[in-house]
Amino acid sequence: MAIINPWEGVSEFVAVAETESFTQAGKRLGASTAHVSRQVRNLEERLACKLFHRTTRKVSLTEVGNLYYQRCRSALDGLEEAERAVTNLHNTPRGSIKLTAPVTYGEEVIAPLVNTFVARYPELSLHMELTNRTVDLVDGGFDLAIRLGRLQDSSLVARKLATRTLHVCGSPEYIRTHGRPHSLSELDRHNCLVGSNDFWRFRDQGRERIIRVHGRLHCNSGKALTDAALKGIGLVQLPDYYVEAHLQAGRLISMLEPYQEPEEGIWAVYPHARHQSTKVRMLVDYLMANVTEPASQSSGSANT
């Protein structure tokens, strides 16, 4: 007599229930859509009931499917808690972590630290995706993301790694030729180096001011914009991890300080605590202890 595995198809079923998509469930699990569909179909046959309403546009739980999901979710939470308990006992991270971070900040700051962490724990594997897109952590199957500046998704758990400040600055050569702006209205007369957005952010009398800027150079790379500013092409607004060393050396001059925005956070964010594991928590703790403050960093996200 064949032995029935009661867990077979459960992970696929839960993933489809939470993403409302067989395709997205496959992406979360690192499996093909066909595999997920087959596992869910086999599960329905084994249970002799229909778990999902399926249309060409949407997948939703049936009444019995919702009841089954609640019990499966509880069981998986218990399994995750058991795994955390065992990992805590050994205090050694193992398994895999899927991480996303902005491209430049990830390359220059996060990746070297993560590589050191992985080298320290040989039972841990890591998949790191560097992108300036704000990816959906649940749909993408990510355990952790590094986010810069203001956080948009309040459903995520967030821990601050460091801070950043936006500076408007230009080279001494540019200032000698074009002068130095002392008010926000004067920016309209200057060649502003434009990044991913065509506006700069300021604080004026306690309120946020968004100023549209224009210039003859547009680029989504903070490093390229910094280089252009150093060469006297125009003014730039960038986080301190791009320009701090140049400001201290006098290669760039900061301006409009009375209108400077307050410090913003650099964050490690992850889904709700039920998905948190010891390996993720240990990695976040390691990053918090080792990410240096912006004054000593030289790069970051170009999306400011």
Steps between C-alpha positions, in 0.01 A plus 500: 500500500635842402594730787332842474712800590261743676732795426509444125353800319448704818779752436377550144140540618595761762714692251212516250258604775725785612603628156166424328701379201651170390772690315595716799488198728748327270731802515482504879582130524754495218287248310319497167137603470423155364652334809296719736181437305562125497568487874186697583291287265633182664423646841142577397460146370636355824264715709212446258406868503557820305739741674505786249266689271696542176437759228724637227567808714488389861548210738307509827434257783175310529332488840654162578828620348510795740440268796776267380735798445456622858591156637793458258634846578487422871679169442773665288544770764551227757754329275689827452497556877642150550776572249581829676521318832748247360706771333503705819622194686802473273525879448621435146312637197433237236285468192452779246426874504366698206600867521443808285676837514551811282769448238782735597440497875473123480826466308702740713361451852266203540663232280845507671335463841268223382792316340688510830190372681455212254869408524464481877210251484563220245152348550338818370432582134388837367333634187549878462314702236616859448237726344377857539142377462296470818415132481214329682670285763218249539430454130872479425571257781754737662596461864659843532537832317720804545303821444627858489309807616128499563319172543177447308382157618389518864424127510872418514719481809776763474831543686720802442857424391625857456388843381552717195471874427441667164748774404480758223854573389721613215866540419698816585546546124126497436437746784768740372339498156128489582473617858351329803122477558378628836127432456294224340364739237854554368533134396302580184800698375747214549594188305375223728625145444185288489481142628215250489254772602472853358443655842699570816368485856544772762363615836371859506358643825429152630325380186619282215568685175526318168692703242499403134851532359639499149841476341688363204607171658268220613627170641371233740849438642605684814866437421462657155322804644771540763766491230310762298478727804871460569570606141304821545210411271227590749345469845386166640286370786628166627521303827807553714650160424573632149632845584620511863866426422499762222338757732763440767780532244357821354444349155128571543331783689171445686226761465140573595560340841207688667268310265660160549266209569544317836688172507331199340543137595679214328291198587498124512140390443341158498149350505301458818668321792333168421733475200808612693764240573813496710718516188328823387515654845870415534577652160309819586680521836831460317414776252388733780832449676715546190334746261697819547346845514479685169793733568741212439314353202553596139193375318134405519174492312465737209130529574484787745 
